[in-house]
Amino acid sequence: MDSTAIATMVKMMERLPASTQEQVVEHMRQYLADLEDEALWDEQFAQSQSPLGAAAQKARREVEAGEAEPMDFERL
């Protein structure tokens, strides 16, 4: 974000009562934390695609070779 956008936000915040400013700041903290969590999730998900694809291919080969058994959900 460029500094003009930040300056605009600061000017907007300065016009608010102190209690409202605190509410906005807390909301922004939570929003930024959520964005960071989402970015981390996206990164981890992208890294897991290759191993997941390999596991799926292995499972498919085992099924085709008759080496797999149906899942017994009652035993889980």
mmCIF file of the N, C-alpha and C atoms, coordinates in Angstrom:
data_MODEL
# 
_entry.id   MODEL 
# 
loop_
_atom_site.group_PDB 
_atom_site.id 
_atom_site.type_symbol 
_atom_site.label_atom_id 
_atom_site.label_alt_id 
_atom_site.label_comp_id 
_atom_site.label_asym_id 
_atom_site.label_entity_id 
_atom_site.label_seq_id 
_atom_site.pdbx_PDB_ins_code 
_atom_site.Cartn_x 
_atom_site.Cartn_y 
_atom_site.Cartn_z 
_atom_site.occupancy 
_atom_site.B_iso_or_equiv 
_atom_site.pdbx_formal_charge 
_atom_site.auth_seq_id 
_atom_site.auth_comp_id 
_atom_site.auth_asym_id 
_atom_site.auth_atom_id 
_atom_site.pdbx_PDB_model_num 
ATOM 1   N N  . MET A 1 1  ? 0.866   -1.173  0.000   1.00 0.00 ? 1  MET A N  1 
ATOM 2   C CA . MET A 1 1  ? 0.000   0.000   0.000   1.00 0.00 ? 1  MET A CA 1 
ATOM 3   C C  . MET A 1 1  ? 0.903   1.223   0.000   1.00 0.00 ? 1  MET A C  1 
ATOM 4   N N  . ASP A 1 2  ? 0.574   2.176   -0.816  1.00 0.00 ? 2  ASP A N  1 
ATOM 5   C CA . ASP A 1 2  ? 1.423   3.374   -0.861  1.00 0.00 ? 2  ASP A CA 1 
ATOM 6   C C  . ASP A 1 2  ? 1.153   4.271   0.338   1.00 0.00 ? 2  ASP A C  1 
ATOM 7   N N  . SER A 1 3  ? 2.072   5.192   0.584   1.00 0.00 ? 3  SER A N  1 
ATOM 8   C CA . SER A 1 3  ? 1.973   6.034   1.779   1.00 0.00 ? 3  SER A CA 1 
ATOM 9   C C  . SER A 1 3  ? 0.773   6.980   1.728   1.00 0.00 ? 3  SER A C  1 
ATOM 10  N N  . THR A 1 4  ? 0.271   7.310   0.525   1.00 0.00 ? 4  THR A N  1 
ATOM 11  C CA . THR A 1 4  ? -0.921  8.179   0.457   1.00 0.00 ? 4  THR A CA 1 
ATOM 12  C C  . THR A 1 4  ? -2.137  7.454   1.020   1.00 0.00 ? 4  THR A C  1 
ATOM 13  N N  . ALA A 1 5  ? -2.253  6.187   0.723   1.00 0.00 ? 5  ALA A N  1 
ATOM 14  C CA . ALA A 1 5  ? -3.387  5.424   1.241   1.00 0.00 ? 5  ALA A CA 1 
ATOM 15  C C  . ALA A 1 5  ? -3.321  5.343   2.765   1.00 0.00 ? 5  ALA A C  1 
ATOM 16  N N  . ILE A 1 6  ? -2.136  5.130   3.289   1.00 0.00 ? 6  ILE A N  1 
ATOM 17  C CA . ILE A 1 6  ? -1.974  5.067   4.746   1.00 0.00 ? 6  ILE A CA 1 
ATOM 18  C C  . ILE A 1 6  ? -2.271  6.423   5.369   1.00 0.00 ? 6  ILE A C  1 
ATOM 19  N N  . ALA A 1 7  ? -1.783  7.493   4.758   1.00 0.00 ? 7  ALA A N  1 
ATOM 20  C CA . ALA A 1 7  ? -2.046  8.843   5.271   1.00 0.00 ? 7  ALA A CA 1 
ATOM 21  C C  . ALA A 1 7  ? -3.545  9.135   5.258   1.00 0.00 ? 7  ALA A C  1 
ATOM 22  N N  . THR A 1 8  ? -4.232  8.708   4.221   1.00 0.00 ? 8  THR A N  1 
ATOM 23  C CA . THR A 1 8  ? -5.685  8.908   4.142   1.00 0.00 ? 8  THR A CA 1 
ATOM 24  C C  . THR A 1 8  ? -6.382  8.177   5.281   1.00 0.00 ? 8  THR A C  1 
ATOM 25  N N  . MET A 1 9  ? -5.949  6.929   5.537   1.00 0.00 ? 9  MET A N  1 
ATOM 26  C CA . MET A 1 9  ? -6.551  6.165   6.638   1.00 0.00 ? 9  MET A CA 1 
ATOM 27  C C  . MET A 1 9  ? -6.302  6.846   7.982   1.00 0.00 ? 9  MET A C  1 
ATOM 28  N N  . VAL A 1 10 ? -5.098  7.371   8.175   1.00 0.00 ? 10 VAL A N  1 
ATOM 29  C CA . VAL A 1 10 ? -4.777  8.045   9.434   1.00 0.00 ? 10 VAL A CA 1 
ATOM 30  C C  . VAL A 1 10 ? -5.670  9.272   9.603   1.00 0.00 ? 10 VAL A C  1 
ATOM 31  N N  . LYS A 1 11 ? -5.843  10.057  8.548   1.00 0.00 ? 11 LYS A N  1 
ATOM 32  C CA . LYS A 1 11 ? -6.706  11.244  8.627   1.00 0.00 ? 11 LYS A CA 1 
ATOM 33  C C  . LYS A 1 11 ? -8.140  10.851  8.954   1.00 0.00 ? 11 LYS A C  1 
ATOM 34  N N  . MET A 1 12 ? -8.602  9.785   8.343   1.00 0.00 ? 12 MET A N  1 
ATOM 35  C CA . MET A 1 12 ? -9.967  9.327   8.625   1.00 0.00 ? 12 MET A CA 1 
ATOM 36  C C  . MET A 1 12 ? -10.094 8.891   10.082  1.00 0.00 ? 12 MET A C  1 
ATOM 37  N N  . MET A 1 13 ? -9.071  8.188   10.573  1.00 0.00 ? 13 MET A N  1 
ATOM 38  C CA . MET A 1 13 ? -9.096  7.702   11.948  1.00 0.00 ? 13 MET A CA 1 
ATOM 39  C C  . MET A 1 13 ? -9.046  8.854   12.954  1.00 0.00 ? 13 MET A C  1 
ATOM 40  N N  . GLU A 1 14 ? -8.280  9.898   12.629  1.00 0.00 ? 14 GLU A N  1 
ATOM 41  C CA . GLU A 1 14 ? -8.132  11.015  13.556  1.00 0.00 ? 14 GLU A CA 1 
ATOM 42  C C  . GLU A 1 14 ? -9.451  11.731  13.814  1.00 0.00 ? 14 GLU A C  1 
ATOM 43  N N  . ARG A 1 15 ? -10.368 11.645  12.901  1.00 0.00 ? 15 ARG A N  1 
ATOM 44  C CA . ARG A 1 15 ? -11.665 12.309  13.080  1.00 0.00 ? 15 ARG A CA 1 
ATOM 45  C C  . ARG A 1 15 ? -12.614 11.513  13.970  1.00 0.00 ? 15 ARG A C  1 
ATOM 46  N N  . LEU A 1 16 ? -12.251 10.284  14.262  1.00 0.00 ? 16 LEU A N  1 
ATOM 47  C CA . LEU A 1 16 ? -13.121 9.429   15.075  1.00 0.00 ? 16 LEU A CA 1 
ATOM 48  C C  . LEU A 1 16 ? -12.844 9.620   16.560  1.00 0.00 ? 16 LEU A C  1 
ATOM 49  N N  . PRO A 1 17 ? -13.847 9.361   17.395  1.00 0.00 ? 17 PRO A N  1 
ATOM 50  C CA . PRO A 1 17 ? -13.604 9.386   18.852  1.00 0.00 ? 17 PRO A CA 1 
ATOM 51  C C  . PRO A 1 17 ? -12.579 8.310   19.226  1.00 0.00 ? 17 PRO A C  1 
ATOM 52  N N  . ALA A 1 18 ? -11.878 8.525   20.328  1.00 0.00 ? 18 ALA A N  1 
ATOM 53  C CA . ALA A 1 18 ? -10.806 7.613   20.754  1.00 0.00 ? 18 ALA A CA 1 
ATOM 54  C C  . ALA A 1 18 ? -11.310 6.175   20.899  1.00 0.00 ? 18 ALA A C  1 
ATOM 55  N N  . SER A 1 19 ? -12.488 5.997   21.465  1.00 0.00 ? 19 SER A N  1 
ATOM 56  C CA . SER A 1 19 ? -12.999 4.637   21.661  1.00 0.00 ? 19 SER A CA 1 
ATOM 57  C C  . SER A 1 19 ? -13.256 3.945   20.318  1.00 0.00 ? 19 SER A C  1 
ATOM 58  N N  . THR A 1 20 ? -13.732 4.709   19.347  1.00 0.00 ? 20 THR A N  1 
ATOM 59  C CA . THR A 1 20 ? -13.965 4.148   18.017  1.00 0.00 ? 20 THR A CA 1 
ATOM 60  C C  . THR A 1 20 ? -12.638 3.841   17.335  1.00 0.00 ? 20 THR A C  1 
ATOM 61  N N  . GLN A 1 21 ? -11.646 4.707   17.556  1.00 0.00 ? 21 GLN A N  1 
ATOM 62  C CA . GLN A 1 21 ? -10.321 4.443   16.995  1.00 0.00 ? 21 GLN A CA 1 
ATOM 63  C C  . GLN A 1 21 ? -9.783  3.103   17.505  1.00 0.00 ? 21 GLN A C  1 
ATOM 64  N N  . GLU A 1 22 ? -9.960  2.852   18.798  1.00 0.00 ? 22 GLU A N  1 
ATOM 65  C CA . GLU A 1 22 ? -9.497  1.590   19.388  1.00 0.00 ? 22 GLU A CA 1 
ATOM 66  C C  . GLU A 1 22 ? -10.220 0.399   18.760  1.00 0.00 ? 22 GLU A C  1 
ATOM 67  N N  . GLN A 1 23 ? -11.518 0.553   18.529  1.00 0.00 ? 23 GLN A N  1 
ATOM 68  C CA . GLN A 1 23 ? -12.283 -0.526  17.901  1.00 0.00 ? 23 GLN A CA 1 
ATOM 69  C C  . GLN A 1 23 ? -11.775 -0.803  16.487  1.00 0.00 ? 23 GLN A C  1 
ATOM 70  N N  . VAL A 1 24 ? -11.506 0.259   15.744  1.00 0.00 ? 24 VAL A N  1 
ATOM 71  C CA . VAL A 1 24 ? -11.011 0.109   14.373  1.00 0.00 ? 24 VAL A CA 1 
ATOM 72  C C  . VAL A 1 24 ? -9.638  -0.553  14.383  1.00 0.00 ? 24 VAL A C  1 
ATOM 73  N N  . VAL A 1 25 ? -8.778  -0.131  15.303  1.00 0.00 ? 25 VAL A N  1 
ATOM 74  C CA . VAL A 1 25 ? -7.439  -0.710  15.389  1.00 0.00 ? 25 VAL A CA 1 
ATOM 75  C C  . VAL A 1 25 ? -7.533  -2.208  15.711  1.00 0.00 ? 25 VAL A C  1 
ATOM 76  N N  . GLU A 1 26 ? -8.382  -2.564  16.648  1.00 0.00 ? 26 GLU A N  1 
ATOM 77  C CA . GLU A 1 26 ? -8.538  -3.982  16.996  1.00 0.00 ? 26 GLU A CA 1 
ATOM 78  C C  . GLU A 1 26 ? -9.084  -4.775  15.810  1.00 0.00 ? 26 GLU A C  1 
ATOM 79  N N  . HIS A 1 27 ? -10.028 -4.191  15.104  1.00 0.00 ? 27 HIS A N  1 
ATOM 80  C CA . HIS A 1 27 ? -10.578 -4.842  13.914  1.00 0.00 ? 27 HIS A CA 1 
ATOM 81  C C  . HIS A 1 27 ? -9.475  -5.047  12.866  1.00 0.00 ? 27 HIS A C  1 
ATOM 82  N N  . MET A 1 28 ? -8.656  -4.045  12.654  1.00 0.00 ? 28 MET A N  1 
ATOM 83  C CA . MET A 1 28 ? -7.576  -4.141  11.679  1.00 0.00 ? 28 MET A CA 1 
ATOM 84  C C  . MET A 1 28 ? -6.533  -5.179  12.099  1.00 0.00 ? 28 MET A C  1 
ATOM 85  N N  . ARG A 1 29 ? -6.228  -5.239  13.396  1.00 0.00 ? 29 ARG A N  1 
ATOM 86  C CA . ARG A 1 29 ? -5.288  -6.260  13.880  1.00 0.00 ? 29 ARG A CA 1 
ATOM 87  C C  . ARG A 1 29 ? -5.809  -7.654  13.541  1.00 0.00 ? 29 ARG A C  1 
ATOM 88  N N  . GLN A 1 30 ? -7.083  -7.880  13.826  1.00 0.00 ? 30 GLN A N  1 
ATOM 89  C CA . GLN A 1 30 ? -7.673  -9.192  13.547  1.00 0.00 ? 30 GLN A CA 1 
ATOM 90  C C  . GLN A 1 30 ? -7.696  -9.469  12.047  1.00 0.00 ? 30 GLN A C  1 
ATOM 91  N N  . TYR A 1 31 ? -8.038  -8.462  11.273  1.00 0.00 ? 31 TYR A N  1 
ATOM 92  C CA . TYR A 1 31 ? -8.088  -8.605  9.814   1.00 0.00 ? 31 TYR A CA 1 
ATOM 93  C C  . TYR A 1 31 ? -6.715  -8.961  9.256   1.00 0.00 ? 31 TYR A C  1 
ATOM 94  N N  . LEU A 1 32 ? -5.678  -8.275  9.721   1.00 0.00 ? 32 LEU A N  1 
ATOM 95  C CA . LEU A 1 32 ? -4.318  -8.549  9.251   1.00 0.00 ? 32 LEU A CA 1 
ATOM 96  C C  . LEU A 1 32 ? -3.848  -9.941  9.689   1.00 0.00 ? 32 LEU A C  1 
ATOM 97  N N  . ALA A 1 33 ? -4.208  -10.340 10.909  1.00 0.00 ? 33 ALA A N  1 
ATOM 98  C CA . ALA A 1 33 ? -3.850  -11.686 11.371  1.00 0.00 ? 33 ALA A CA 1 
ATOM 99  C C  . ALA A 1 33 ? -4.534  -12.741 10.497  1.00 0.00 ? 33 ALA A C  1 
ATOM 100 N N  . ASP A 1 34 ? -5.792  -12.501 10.138  1.00 0.00 ? 34 ASP A N  1 
ATOM 101 C CA . ASP A 1 34 ? -6.508  -13.428 9.253   1.00 0.00 ? 34 ASP A CA 1 
ATOM 102 C C  . ASP A 1 34 ? -5.848  -13.509 7.880   1.00 0.00 ? 34 ASP A C  1 
ATOM 103 N N  . LEU A 1 35 ? -5.416  -12.363 7.357   1.00 0.00 ? 35 LEU A N  1 
ATOM 104 C CA . LEU A 1 35 ? -4.724  -12.356 6.066   1.00 0.00 ? 35 LEU A CA 1 
ATOM 105 C C  . LEU A 1 35 ? -3.416  -13.153 6.128   1.00 0.00 ? 35 LEU A C  1 
ATOM 106 N N  . GLU A 1 36 ? -2.678  -12.997 7.230   1.00 0.00 ? 36 GLU A N  1 
ATOM 107 C CA . GLU A 1 36 ? -1.433  -13.748 7.394   1.00 0.00 ? 36 GLU A CA 1 
ATOM 108 C C  . GLU A 1 36 ? -1.702  -15.244 7.479   1.00 0.00 ? 36 GLU A C  1 
ATOM 109 N N  . ASP A 1 37 ? -2.746  -15.623 8.229   1.00 0.00 ? 37 ASP A N  1 
ATOM 110 C CA . ASP A 1 37 ? -3.114  -17.035 8.334   1.00 0.00 ? 37 ASP A CA 1 
ATOM 111 C C  . ASP A 1 37 ? -3.493  -17.601 6.969   1.00 0.00 ? 37 ASP A C  1 
ATOM 112 N N  . GLU A 1 38 ? -4.242  -16.839 6.207   1.00 0.00 ? 38 GLU A N  1 
ATOM 113 C CA . GLU A 1 38 ? -4.666  -17.281 4.884   1.00 0.00 ? 38 GLU A CA 1 
ATOM 114 C C  . GLU A 1 38 ? -3.466  -17.445 3.951   1.00 0.00 ? 38 GLU A C  1 
ATOM 115 N N  . ALA A 1 39 ? -2.519  -16.532 4.009   1.00 0.00 ? 39 ALA A N  1 
ATOM 116 C CA . ALA A 1 39 ? -1.322  -16.633 3.174   1.00 0.00 ? 39 ALA A CA 1 
ATOM 117 C C  . ALA A 1 39 ? -0.512  -17.870 3.555   1.00 0.00 ? 39 ALA A C  1 
ATOM 118 N N  . LEU A 1 40 ? -0.401  -18.141 4.850   1.00 0.00 ? 40 LEU A N  1 
ATOM 119 C CA . LEU A 1 40 ? 0.318   -19.330 5.307   1.00 0.00 ? 40 LEU A CA 1 
ATOM 120 C C  . LEU A 1 40 ? -0.385  -20.596 4.828   1.00 0.00 ? 40 LEU A C  1 
ATOM 121 N N  . TRP A 1 41 ? -1.721  -20.630 4.948   1.00 0.00 ? 41 TRP A N  1 
ATOM 122 C CA . TRP A 1 41 ? -2.500  -21.776 4.483   1.00 0.00 ? 41 TRP A CA 1 
ATOM 123 C C  . TRP A 1 41 ? -2.276  -21.989 2.987   1.00 0.00 ? 41 TRP A C  1 
ATOM 124 N N  . ASP A 1 42 ? -2.336  -20.927 2.202   1.00 0.00 ? 42 ASP A N  1 
ATOM 125 C CA . ASP A 1 42 ? -2.132  -21.045 0.753   1.00 0.00 ? 42 ASP A CA 1 
ATOM 126 C C  . ASP A 1 42 ? -0.754  -21.618 0.446   1.00 0.00 ? 42 ASP A C  1 
ATOM 127 N N  . GLU A 1 43 ? 0.254   -21.149 1.161   1.00 0.00 ? 43 GLU A N  1 
ATOM 128 C CA . GLU A 1 43 ? 1.620   -21.638 0.942   1.00 0.00 ? 43 GLU A CA 1 
ATOM 129 C C  . GLU A 1 43 ? 1.737   -23.117 1.295   1.00 0.00 ? 43 GLU A C  1 
ATOM 130 N N  . GLN A 1 44 ? 1.190   -23.499 2.442   1.00 0.00 ? 44 GLN A N  1 
ATOM 131 C CA . GLN A 1 44 ? 1.269   -24.895 2.865   1.00 0.00 ? 44 GLN A CA 1 
ATOM 132 C C  . GLN A 1 44 ? 0.470   -25.801 1.933   1.00 0.00 ? 44 GLN A C  1 
ATOM 133 N N  . PHE A 1 45 ? -0.683  -25.337 1.486   1.00 0.00 ? 45 PHE A N  1 
ATOM 134 C CA . PHE A 1 45 ? -1.502  -26.119 0.566   1.00 0.00 ? 45 PHE A CA 1 
ATOM 135 C C  . PHE A 1 45 ? -0.755  -26.328 -0.747  1.00 0.00 ? 45 PHE A C  1 
ATOM 136 N N  . ALA A 1 46 ? -0.116  -25.294 -1.256  1.00 0.00 ? 46 ALA A N  1 
ATOM 137 C CA . ALA A 1 46 ? 0.629   -25.407 -2.514  1.00 0.00 ? 46 ALA A CA 1 
ATOM 138 C C  . ALA A 1 46 ? 1.773   -26.405 -2.370  1.00 0.00 ? 46 ALA A C  1 
ATOM 139 N N  . GLN A 1 47 ? 2.421   -26.421 -1.215  1.00 0.00 ? 47 GLN A N  1 
ATOM 140 C CA . GLN A 1 47 ? 3.537   -27.345 -0.995  1.00 0.00 ? 47 GLN A CA 1 
ATOM 141 C C  . GLN A 1 47 ? 3.075   -28.789 -0.849  1.00 0.00 ? 47 GLN A C  1 
ATOM 142 N N  . SER A 1 48 ? 1.823   -28.998 -0.472  1.00 0.00 ? 48 SER A N  1 
ATOM 143 C CA . SER A 1 48 ? 1.334   -30.357 -0.233  1.00 0.00 ? 48 SER A CA 1 
ATOM 144 C C  . SER A 1 48 ? 0.805   -31.027 -1.499  1.00 0.00 ? 48 SER A C  1 
ATOM 145 N N  . GLN A 1 49 ? 0.655   -30.298 -2.579  1.00 0.00 ? 49 GLN A N  1 
ATOM 146 C CA . GLN A 1 49 ? 0.035   -30.862 -3.773  1.00 0.00 ? 49 GLN A CA 1 
ATOM 147 C C  . GLN A 1 49 ? 0.854   -31.990 -4.382  1.00 0.00 ? 49 GLN A C  1 
ATOM 148 N N  . SER A 1 50 ? 2.155   -31.863 -4.455  1.00 0.00 ? 50 SER A N  1 
ATOM 149 C CA . SER A 1 50 ? 2.988   -32.906 -5.044  1.00 0.00 ? 50 SER A CA 1 
ATOM 150 C C  . SER A 1 50 ? 2.922   -34.199 -4.229  1.00 0.00 ? 50 SER A C  1 
ATOM 151 N N  . PRO A 1 51 ? 3.108   -34.153 -2.898  1.00 0.00 ? 51 PRO A N  1 
ATOM 152 C CA . PRO A 1 51 ? 2.994   -35.388 -2.113  1.00 0.00 ? 51 PRO A CA 1 
ATOM 153 C C  . PRO A 1 51 ? 1.591   -35.995 -2.174  1.00 0.00 ? 51 PRO A C  1 
ATOM 154 N N  . LEU A 1 52 ? 0.563   -35.157 -2.185  1.00 0.00 ? 52 LEU A N  1 
ATOM 155 C CA . LEU A 1 52 ? -0.799  -35.678 -2.262  1.00 0.00 ? 52 LEU A CA 1 
ATOM 156 C C  . LEU A 1 52 ? -1.051  -36.362 -3.604  1.00 0.00 ? 52 LEU A C  1 
ATOM 157 N N  . GLY A 1 53 ? -0.552  -35.758 -4.668  1.00 0.00 ? 53 GLY A N  1 
ATOM 158 C CA . GLY A 1 53 ? -0.702  -36.354 -5.994  1.00 0.00 ? 53 GLY A CA 1 
ATOM 159 C C  . GLY A 1 53 ? 0.013   -37.692 -6.078  1.00 0.00 ? 53 GLY A C  1 
ATOM 160 N N  . ALA A 1 54 ? 1.216   -37.764 -5.511  1.00 0.00 ? 54 ALA A N  1 
ATOM 161 C CA . ALA A 1 54 ? 1.983   -39.013 -5.507  1.00 0.00 ? 54 ALA A CA 1 
ATOM 162 C C  . ALA A 1 54 ? 1.254   -40.087 -4.711  1.00 0.00 ? 54 ALA A C  1 
ATOM 163 N N  . ALA A 1 55 ? 0.677   -39.724 -3.572  1.00 0.00 ? 55 ALA A N  1 
ATOM 164 C CA . ALA A 1 55 ? -0.058  -40.688 -2.756  1.00 0.00 ? 55 ALA A CA 1 
ATOM 165 C C  . ALA A 1 55 ? -1.293  -41.188 -3.497  1.00 0.00 ? 55 ALA A C  1 
ATOM 166 N N  . ALA A 1 56 ? -1.972  -40.302 -4.203  1.00 0.00 ? 56 ALA A N  1 
ATOM 167 C CA . ALA A 1 56 ? -3.155  -40.703 -4.969  1.00 0.00 ? 56 ALA A CA 1 
ATOM 168 C C  . ALA A 1 56 ? -2.777  -41.660 -6.094  1.00 0.00 ? 56 ALA A C  1 
ATOM 169 N N  . GLN A 1 57 ? -1.667  -41.387 -6.780  1.00 0.00 ? 57 GLN A N  1 
ATOM 170 C CA . GLN A 1 57 ? -1.215  -42.277 -7.848  1.00 0.00 ? 57 GLN A CA 1 
ATOM 171 C C  . GLN A 1 57 ? -0.839  -43.647 -7.296  1.00 0.00 ? 57 GLN A C  1 
ATOM 172 N N  . LYS A 1 58 ? -0.182  -43.661 -6.147  1.00 0.00 ? 58 LYS A N  1 
ATOM 173 C CA . LYS A 1 58 ? 0.191   -44.934 -5.518  1.00 0.00 ? 58 LYS A CA 1 
ATOM 174 C C  . LYS A 1 58 ? -1.055  -45.721 -5.149  1.00 0.00 ? 58 LYS A C  1 
ATOM 175 N N  . ALA A 1 59 ? -2.040  -45.047 -4.573  1.00 0.00 ? 59 ALA A N  1 
ATOM 176 C CA . ALA A 1 59 ? -3.286  -45.721 -4.201  1.00 0.00 ? 59 ALA A CA 1 
ATOM 177 C C  . ALA A 1 59 ? -3.984  -46.281 -5.442  1.00 0.00 ? 59 ALA A C  1 
ATOM 178 N N  . ARG A 1 60 ? -4.002  -45.519 -6.506  1.00 0.00 ? 60 ARG A N  1 
ATOM 179 C CA . ARG A 1 60 ? -4.632  -45.984 -7.746  1.00 0.00 ? 60 ARG A CA 1 
ATOM 180 C C  . ARG A 1 60 ? -3.932  -47.234 -8.273  1.00 0.00 ? 60 ARG A C  1 
ATOM 181 N N  . ARG A 1 61 ? -2.596  -47.231 -8.240  1.00 0.00 ? 61 ARG A N  1 
ATOM 182 C CA . ARG A 1 61 ? -1.840  -48.408 -8.705  1.00 0.00 ? 61 ARG A CA 1 
ATOM 183 C C  . ARG A 1 61 ? -2.142  -49.627 -7.835  1.00 0.00 ? 61 ARG A C  1 
ATOM 184 N N  . GLU A 1 62 ? -2.232  -49.423 -6.519  1.00 0.00 ? 62 GLU A N  1 
ATOM 185 C CA . GLU A 1 62 ? -2.531  -50.529 -5.610  1.00 0.00 ? 62 GLU A CA 1 
ATOM 186 C C  . GLU A 1 62 ? -3.922  -51.091 -5.866  1.00 0.00 ? 62 GLU A C  1 
ATOM 187 N N  . VAL A 1 63 ? -4.884  -50.223 -6.119  1.00 0.00 ? 63 VAL A N  1 
ATOM 188 C CA . VAL A 1 63 ? -6.239  -50.677 -6.422  1.00 0.00 ? 63 VAL A CA 1 
ATOM 189 C C  . VAL A 1 63 ? -6.236  -51.481 -7.717  1.00 0.00 ? 63 VAL A C  1 
ATOM 190 N N  . GLU A 1 64 ? -5.585  -50.977 -8.731  1.00 0.00 ? 64 GLU A N  1 
ATOM 191 C CA . GLU A 1 64 ? -5.529  -51.659 -10.024 1.00 0.00 ? 64 GLU A CA 1 
ATOM 192 C C  . GLU A 1 64 ? -4.811  -53.004 -9.929  1.00 0.00 ? 64 GLU A C  1 
ATOM 193 N N  . ALA A 1 65 ? -3.825  -53.092 -9.026  1.00 0.00 ? 65 ALA A N  1 
ATOM 194 C CA . ALA A 1 65 ? -3.078  -54.344 -8.860  1.00 0.00 ? 65 ALA A CA 1 
ATOM 195 C C  . ALA A 1 65 ? -3.776  -55.300 -7.905  1.00 0.00 ? 65 ALA A C  1 
ATOM 196 N N  . GLY A 1 66 ? -4.920  -54.899 -7.367  1.00 0.00 ? 66 GLY A N  1 
ATOM 197 C CA . GLY A 1 66 ? -5.647  -55.751 -6.435  1.00 0.00 ? 66 GLY A CA 1 
ATOM 198 C C  . GLY A 1 66 ? -5.009  -55.831 -5.070  1.00 0.00 ? 66 GLY A C  1 
ATOM 199 N N  . GLU A 1 67 ? -4.179  -54.863 -4.737  1.00 0.00 ? 67 GLU A N  1 
ATOM 200 C CA . GLU A 1 67 ? -3.472  -54.855 -3.453  1.00 0.00 ? 67 GLU A CA 1 
ATOM 201 C C  . GLU A 1 67 ? -4.167  -54.008 -2.394  1.00 0.00 ? 67 GLU A C  1 
ATOM 202 N N  . ALA A 1 68 ? -5.304  -53.456 -2.722  1.00 0.00 ? 68 ALA A N  1 
ATOM 203 C CA . ALA A 1 68 ? -5.998  -52.571 -1.778  1.00 0.00 ? 68 ALA A CA 1 
ATOM 204 C C  . ALA A 1 68 ? -7.263  -53.255 -1.276  1.00 0.00 ? 68 ALA A C  1 
ATOM 205 N N  . GLU A 1 69 ? -7.651  -52.905 -0.068  1.00 0.00 ? 69 GLU A N  1 
ATOM 206 C CA . GLU A 1 69 ? -8.890  -53.419 0.514   1.00 0.00 ? 69 GLU A CA 1 
ATOM 207 C C  . GLU A 1 69 ? -9.851  -52.258 0.706   1.00 0.00 ? 69 GLU A C  1 
ATOM 208 N N  . PRO A 1 70 ? -11.154 -52.512 0.592   1.00 0.00 ? 70 PRO A N  1 
ATOM 209 C CA . PRO A 1 70 ? -12.122 -51.439 0.839   1.00 0.00 ? 70 PRO A CA 1 
ATOM 210 C C  . PRO A 1 70 ? -11.976 -50.917 2.267   1.00 0.00 ? 70 PRO A C  1 
ATOM 211 N N  . MET A 1 71 ? -12.231 -49.649 2.441   1.00 0.00 ? 71 MET A N  1 
ATOM 212 C CA . MET A 1 71 ? -12.138 -49.014 3.751   1.00 0.00 ? 71 MET A CA 1 
ATOM 213 C C  . MET A 1 71 ? -13.271 -49.524 4.642   1.00 0.00 ? 71 MET A C  1 
ATOM 214 N N  . ASP A 1 72 ? -12.925 -49.958 5.826   1.00 0.00 ? 72 ASP A N  1 
ATOM 215 C CA . ASP A 1 72 ? -13.920 -50.382 6.813   1.00 0.00 ? 72 ASP A CA 1 
ATOM 216 C C  . ASP A 1 72 ? -14.088 -49.234 7.804   1.00 0.00 ? 72 ASP A C  1 
ATOM 217 N N  . PHE A 1 73 ? -15.074 -48.403 7.552   1.00 0.00 ? 73 PHE A N  1 
ATOM 218 C CA . PHE A 1 73 ? -15.277 -47.206 8.377   1.00 0.00 ? 73 PHE A CA 1 
ATOM 219 C C  . PHE A 1 73 ? -15.691 -47.546 9.803   1.00 0.00 ? 73 PHE A C  1 
ATOM 220 N N  . GLU A 1 74 ? -16.171 -48.750 10.022  1.00 0.00 ? 74 GLU A N  1 
ATOM 221 C CA . GLU A 1 74 ? -16.543 -49.161 11.375  1.00 0.00 ? 74 GLU A CA 1 
ATOM 222 C C  . GLU A 1 74 ? -15.316 -49.381 12.255  1.00 0.00 ? 74 GLU A C  1 
ATOM 223 N N  . ARG A 1 75 ? -14.182 -49.679 11.621  1.00 0.00 ? 75 ARG A N  1 
ATOM 224 C CA . ARG A 1 75 ? -12.946 -49.925 12.393  1.00 0.00 ? 75 ARG A CA 1 
ATOM 225 C C  . ARG A 1 75 ? -12.212 -48.641 12.723  1.00 0.00 ? 75 ARG A C  1 
ATOM 226 N N  . LEU A 1 76 ? -12.594 -47.535 12.124  1.00 0.00 ? 76 LEU A N  1 
ATOM 227 C CA . LEU A 1 76 ? -11.903 -46.276 12.407  1.00 0.00 ? 76 LEU A CA 1 
ATOM 228 C C  . LEU A 1 76 ? -12.257 -45.862 13.789  1.00 0.00 ? 76 LEU A C  1 
# 
